[in-house]
Amino acid sequence: MTVAPTPVNLQKDGTERLVIEWNDGHRSVYAWKHLRDNCPCASCREERGKPADPFRILKPNELVALAPVALQPVGRYAYKITWSDGHDTGIFTLENLRELCQCDECRSR
Amino acid sequence: MHPHGGTPSKINLPGIKNVIAVASGKGGVGKSTVAANLALALKAQGFRVGLMDADIYGPSVPMMMGVPGTVDQAETPFPLERYGVKLMSIGFIVPPTQAVIWRGPMVDRAVRQFLGDINWGELDHLVIDLPPGTGDAQLTLTQNAPLSGAVIVTTPQDVALLDARKGLEMFRQVRVPVLGIVENMSYFIAPDGQRHEIFRHGGGQKLAAAAGVPFLGEIPIDPRVAECGDNGEPIVSKYPDSPVAKAYAALAKTVEEQLKKHAQTELPGLQL
């Protein structure tokens, strides 16, 4: 198993993005929406696997823009994000975060 | 599979310098025996030591450390102390004849309480005896406790190694340093001085080499180990000059050296 590098610094880039600096010098950028869209929790993964429902009615909390309200380390291997709609079951491993990186270099691969 | 589940909140243990998990993939490899004797060997080297039994379904620490029944908390607050080692186990609360039939969240709660709500005081090492496998107790500890490292216990045969590899992989995935692999029940020296490798030999060393982690040593078979465990005084305390006790003394030294090499830094946080 390849062990991904470790974050050395986390910061917000405005209200829309998260920046992670890693100990190998890489600088990852993520739109919060991208992280939520790729939430690794079991229910979100199941939801993503289903075909889109053309008749789905949006719930009231889905009409408000989602925002992260807390981000905390989980052990030494992951981060957990709590969202404004109360969703907090997604644990993003460091390997997962590295794969989700949206910096220009990673997107061009 | 990545580890998932639970709502983690960190357990701070400011008075404890090192938290050492003793684990294996497979049951019956002598994990509790290794945990108890390692704790006593560390104590014999002058450290302040605690031993926490995280095996909620099958606690062994009470019997091995000479606390045969439940304890009245009003009279004797936790942790208990035997042979100079501080102890906590579900076996001090639930009678030995009663089964603990709990789902995962209850196991999670018990492990958190043992770790965070017990006044352990100042300790150099807290040794945690984990249940076999890669389940709830392991997940709670790796997500919430500041584990300094893990010692993987195996026996020499392939079927034990297969499961030890799973335990090893779990600690790697959650980035808890594997201090090394110890091979228990490694060999038997007969009264005529001849060495017998009853469960084969060298598996632990082979696994350590393949995984790129240190091999911490071999613990020989001695019928007195079982006798001591059943009678409530581990062999390191009862027969400190036996070859097994000496193997544990060497293991304690190696574990201590490995801990120094694996000083861990916490992940940075972010205030939103």
Interface residues (C-beta under 8 A of the other chain):
Chain A: M1 V3 T6 P7 V8 N9 L10 Q11 K12 L18 P40 C41 A42 P68 V69 A70 L71 Q72 P73 V74 G75 R76 Y77 A78 Y79 K80 D88 T89 I91 T93 L94 E95 N96
Chain B: H2 P3 H4 T7 P8 K10 T142 Q143 N144 L147 E169 R172 Q173 V174 R175 V176 Q264 E266 L267 P268 G269 L270 L272
